[in-house]
Amino acid sequence: MGCHAVDRKLVGPSFKDVAAKYKGDGAAEARLEKKVRDGGVGVWGAIPMPSHPAMSAADIHSVVGWVLAGAPSK
């Protein structure tokens, strides 16, 4: 939560903006899971997203699913 917020840009885009960008994209879940694990740059600007290699595949899957669902509070 140091780089992203639910509804406003911090260092990176808001989770709601990410959900909107990838809405209807059937390949988004796998692509975003890879990006969380490996990091990346260029999709949202020049600031790189760091990798999270210590995060389990199950946790990454849960977080990405939550983001793509619009980051619901419940």
C-alpha positions in Angstrom: 0.0 0.0 0.0 3.1 2.2 -0.1 2.9 2.5 -3.9 -0.8 2.1 -4.6 -4.1 3.2 -3.0 -7.6 1.9 -3.7 -9.0 5.1 -5.2 -6.1 7.6 -5.8 -2.7 7.6 -7.5 0.3 7.4 -5.2 3.6 6.3 -6.8 1.6 3.9 -9.1 -2.0 4.0 -10.3 -5.0 3.4 -8.0 -6.2 -0.2 -7.8 -9.6 1.1 -9.3 -7.7 2.5 -12.3 -5.9 -0.8 -12.8 -9.3 -2.7 -12.7 -10.8 -0.2 -15.2 -7.8 -0.5 -17.6 -8.0 -4.3 -17.7 -11.8 -4.8 -17.5 -12.8 -7.4 -20.0 -9.3 -8.5 -20.7 -9.2 -12.3 -20.3 -5.4 -12.4 -20.2 -5.1 -9.7 -17.5 -5.0 -11.9 -14.5 -2.0 -14.0 -15.7 -0.2 -10.9 -17.0 -0.6 -8.9 -13.8 0.4 -11.9 -11.6 3.6 -12.0 -13.6 4.1 -8.3 -13.2 3.6 -8.4 -9.4 6.1 -11.3 -9.2 8.7 -10.0 -11.7 8.2 -6.2 -11.6 7.9 -4.0 -14.7 7.9 -0.6 -16.2 6.3 1.4 -19.0 2.6 0.6 -18.7 1.8 3.5 -16.4 4.8 5.7 -16.9 8.6 5.6 -16.3 8.6 4.7 -12.6 9.3 1.0 -12.3 7.2 -1.4 -10.3 9.5 -3.5 -8.1 9.4 -7.3 -8.1 7.9 -9.3 -5.2 9.7 -12.6 -5.5 9.1 -13.6 -1.9 5.3 -13.3 -2.3 3.7 -16.7 -2.7 1.8 -17.5 -5.9 -1.4 -18.0 -3.9 -1.0 -14.5 -2.3 -0.3 -12.9 -5.7 -3.3 -14.6 -7.2 -5.5 -13.3 -4.4 -4.2 -9.8 -4.6 -4.6 -9.6 -8.4 -8.1 -11.0 -8.2 -9.0 -8.4 -5.6 -7.6 -5.6 -7.7 -9.3 -6.8 -10.9 -12.6 -7.0 -9.0 -12.2 -3.2 -8.3 -10.6 -3.5 -4.9 -13.8 -3.9 -3.0 -13.8 -3.0 0.7 -15.8 -6.2 1.6 
